[in-house]
Every structure is written in C-alpha cells, then in structure tokens.
Amino acid sequence: MGGVFGISAIALITAICSTNPSLYLALEQDYGTQDDMNAFGLVGLFCVPAYPMLVFSIAQSTPVDWTPILSTLVPIIFGMIVGNLDKKMADYLAPGVVVLTPFMGWVFGAGINLFDALQSGLQGILLTVVFYVLLVPILVIFEQRILHEDGVSSLAVSSIAGMSVSVPALIAFSAPEYAIYVESATAQIALGVVISSIVTPMLARWEFKHTHPNA
C-alpha cells in the first residue's frame, strides 16, 4: 500500500483509472470525428470515482460498495436506451453536451488545490510520467494497429480527471486504515491533473499534425 518512491497504491490506481471527459470532448471537437465525440458518454464512466473505487476494492479484496457505481451507471444506461429508442430525443439532447462542457471544467477545477498539488513535487511529476508511460503507448498502438485510426483519440483520452482528487478520501471513508495515504495521494493526483491538462492537448495536436500533414 505504501507504494514506491512515495507514490501509494491509492494514488497509482486512482490515476490509472481516470480520464477527463471534458478535455476529451474539447480535443475531439478540434481533431476527431463525430464517432469519436459520440463516445463521450462512455468516456465519462472513467471520470467518476466509482470506477477507481471498484478497481481498488477488487485489488484489495475488500467489500465493494455498489451504491456509487449504480448511481453512475443507471442514468447513463437510461440515456442510452432513450437515445436509441427515440432518435428525435437523441438529436434534441445532443447539443447539451457541448453546453455542459465548460461547466464540467469549472466544477472539476474548483476541486483542485494548487498549493497542495505543488507540494507533492517530484512524486506528483513521477506519478504523471508513470500514467503516460503505462497508458499512452498501449492505447495508441491498439488504435493505430487494430482499429486503423490516427491515434488522436487515444491521446485525447489520456488525462487525469479533476474529480479524481476526491477518490483517496472516499476510499479512506470506507476503509479508515488507508487514511494515512490520503493527503499525499490527493496532492500527487492534483498535480497530475494540472500537468496532464497541459501535456495531453499538446500530444494530441502533435499526433494530429503528424498523421494529417495536409490538415
């Protein structure tokens, strides 16, 4: 649980099981296709705390609290059913995603304490490097070699969500023995959110220019 080089298991699992759907949508609007933007709903599943909490519970063989998981999945599943049964309703609700994007960014950003993030220093930077090293090559190779796409979507989805800063505290609430890791993990994840919010758009733009030289 103590992890390596000051990066706890809570911090690593939370970072790896995270993505920023607002950033993904913004990048796909510039570099992606309509199909990529349609994946926004599924990408949003990896933003909520329920996903890393589920993975952490399975990894630690602890009881799983299904309440936050179900509360996240039910509206999404309901929306998928309504959207597929009623095309007019889907077309009516679709523009709302673009309208909500700035507000989601404000909400996620408000939960980040920049002072705590900067205090994490080297550990926060190292966590972000590990995040990119473990995820980006696999996602890009899969998208390019298997799906035969440009790889931009894989980079657009490779960022840490602002909501992830709340995960360590939620885990400690259900498992108090992990409370000693909350402060450091939260600071490291917060710095990862800030760094990935800057680096990911740069990587996505570079990949788009590389694969679409005439665009």
C-alpha positions in Angstrom: 0.0 0.0 0.0 2.9 2.4 0.7 3.9 2.1 -2.9 7.2 3.0 -4.5 9.1 6.3 -4.3 6.4 7.9 -2.2 3.6 7.0 -4.6 1.0 5.0 -2.8 -1.2 2.3 -4.3 -4.2 4.5 -3.9 -2.6 7.3 -5.9 -1.5 5.0 -8.7 -4.8 3.1 -9.0 -6.8 6.4 -9.0 -4.6 8.0 -11.7 -4.5 5.0 -14.0 -8.3 4.5 -13.7 -9.1 8.1 -14.7 -9.7 10.3 -17.7 -11.0 13.8 -18.2 -14.1 13.6 -20.5 -14.4 17.4 -20.8 -10.8 17.6 -22.2 -11.5 14.6 -24.4 -14.6 16.2 -25.9 -12.8 19.5 -26.5 -10.0 17.8 -28.3 -12.2 15.6 -30.4 -14.2 18.7 -31.5 -11.0 20.0 -33.0 -9.2 16.8 -34.2 -11.7 14.0 -34.1 -14.8 12.7 -35.9 -18.4 12.5 -35.0 -18.0 8.9 -33.9 -15.2 10.0 -31.5 -17.5 12.6 -30.0 -20.3 10.1 -29.6 -18.0 8.1 -27.3 -18.2 11.0 -24.8 -20.8 9.2 -22.7 -18.7 6.0 -22.3 -15.5 8.1 -21.6 -17.4 9.8 -18.8 -17.6 6.5 -17.0 -13.9 6.7 -16.3 -14.2 10.1 -14.8 -16.4 9.3 -11.8 -14.9 8.0 -8.5 -16.9 4.8 -8.8 -14.6 3.2 -11.3 -11.2 3.5 -9.4 -13.1 2.6 -6.2 -14.3 -0.6 -7.8 -10.9 -1.5 -9.1 -9.3 -0.7 -5.7 -11.9 -2.8 -3.9 -11.2 -5.8 -6.2 -7.5 -5.4 -6.0 -7.6 -5.3 -2.2 -10.3 -8.0 -1.8 -12.4 -5.6 0.2 -16.2 -5.4 0.1 -17.5 -3.4 -2.8 -19.9 -0.6 -2.2 -22.1 -0.8 -5.3 -24.2 2.3 -4.5 -22.0 5.0 -6.1 -21.3 2.6 -9.0 -25.0 2.0 -9.7 -25.9 5.7 -9.2 -23.5 6.5 -12.0 -24.4 3.7 -14.4 -28.2 3.9 -14.1 -28.6 7.4 -15.7 -26.1 6.6 -18.5 -27.9 3.3 -19.3 -31.3 5.0 -19.2 -30.0 7.7 -21.6 -28.6 5.1 -23.9 -31.9 3.3 -24.0 -33.9 6.5 -24.6 -31.4 7.8 -27.2 -31.6 4.5 -29.2 -35.4 4.2 -29.0 -36.2 7.8 -29.9 -33.9 9.4 -32.5 -35.6 12.7 -32.1 -34.9 12.8 -28.4 -31.3 11.9 -29.0 -30.9 14.7 -31.5 -32.6 17.1 -29.1 -30.3 16.3 -26.2 -27.1 16.0 -28.2 -26.2 19.8 -28.2 -26.4 19.8 -24.4 -23.1 18.0 -24.2 -21.3 21.0 -25.7 -23.1 23.4 -23.4 -22.2 21.4 -20.3 -18.5 21.1 -21.1 -17.4 24.5 -19.7 -19.4 23.9 -16.5 -17.9 20.5 -16.0 -14.4 22.1 -16.3 -15.3 24.7 -13.7 -16.6 22.0 -11.3 -13.5 19.8 -11.7 -11.1 22.6 -11.5 -12.7 24.0 -8.3 -11.8 20.8 -6.5 -8.1 21.1 -7.2 -5.9 22.8 -4.5 -2.9 24.2 -6.4 -0.8 24.6 -3.3 -1.3 21.0 -2.2 -0.5 19.9 -5.8 2.7 21.8 -5.9 3.7 20.4 -2.5 3.7 16.9 -4.0 6.7 17.9 -6.1 8.7 15.1 -7.5 6.1 12.4 -6.6 3.4 14.2 -8.4 5.5 14.5 -11.5 6.6 10.9 -11.3 3.0 9.7 -11.0 2.1 11.7 -14.1 5.1 10.2 -16.0 4.0 6.7 -14.9 0.5 7.4 -16.1 1.6 8.3 -19.6 4.2 5.5 -19.9 1.7 2.8 -18.8 -1.3 4.0 -20.8 -0.4 6.0 -23.9 1.8 3.5 -25.8 -0.7 0.7 -25.4 -3.7 2.8 -26.4 -2.1 4.4 -29.4 -0.7 1.1 -30.7 -4.1 -0.5 -30.3 -5.9 2.3 -32.1 -3.4 2.5 -34.9 -2.7 -1.2 -35.5 -6.0 -2.8 -34.6 -8.6 0.0 -35.3 -6.6 1.6 -38.1 -7.2 5.1 -36.8 -4.9 8.0 -36.4 -4.3 7.6 -32.6 -5.5 11.0 -31.7 -8.4 9.7 -29.6 -6.0 7.6 -27.5 -4.1 10.7 -26.6 -7.2 12.8 -26.1 -8.5 10.3 -23.5 -5.1 10.2 -21.7 -5.6 12.7 -19.0 -6.4 12.6 -15.2 -9.8 13.9 -14.2 -10.2 16.7 -11.7 -12.8 14.6 -9.9 -10.1 12.0 -9.1 -8.8 14.2 -6.3 -11.8 13.1 -4.2 -11.1 9.4 -4.6 -8.5 8.9 -1.9 -10.7 10.5 0.7 -13.7 8.3 -0.4 -11.6 5.2 -0.2 -10.4 6.1 3.3 -14.0 6.8 4.4 -15.0 3.2 3.7 -11.6 1.8 4.8 -10.1 4.0 7.6 -6.8 2.1 7.6 -5.8 3.8 4.4 -6.4 7.3 5.8 -2.6 7.9 6.2 -2.2 7.9 2.5 -5.0 10.3 1.7 -3.1 13.6 2.0 -0.1 12.7 -0.1 -2.2 10.8 -2.7 -4.6 13.7 -3.1 -1.7 16.2 -3.7 0.0 13.9 -6.2 -3.2 13.3 -8.2 -3.9 17.1 -8.1 -0.6 17.8 -9.7 -1.2 15.0 -12.2 -4.5 16.7 -13.2 -2.7 20.0 -13.8 0.2 18.5 -15.8 -2.0 16.2 -17.9 -4.3 19.1 -18.7 -1.4 20.9 -20.3 0.5 17.9 -21.8 -2.4 15.9 -23.3 -3.6 18.7 -25.7 0.0 19.2 -26.8 0.4 15.5 -27.6 -3.0 15.3 -29.3 -2.2 18.3 -31.5 1.2 16.9 -32.4 -0.2 13.5 -33.3 -2.9 15.1 -35.4 -0.4 17.2 -37.3 1.8 14.1 -37.7 -0.9 11.9 -39.1 -2.7 14.7 -41.1 0.1 16.8 -42.6 -2.2 18.5 -45.0 -4.9 19.4 -42.5 
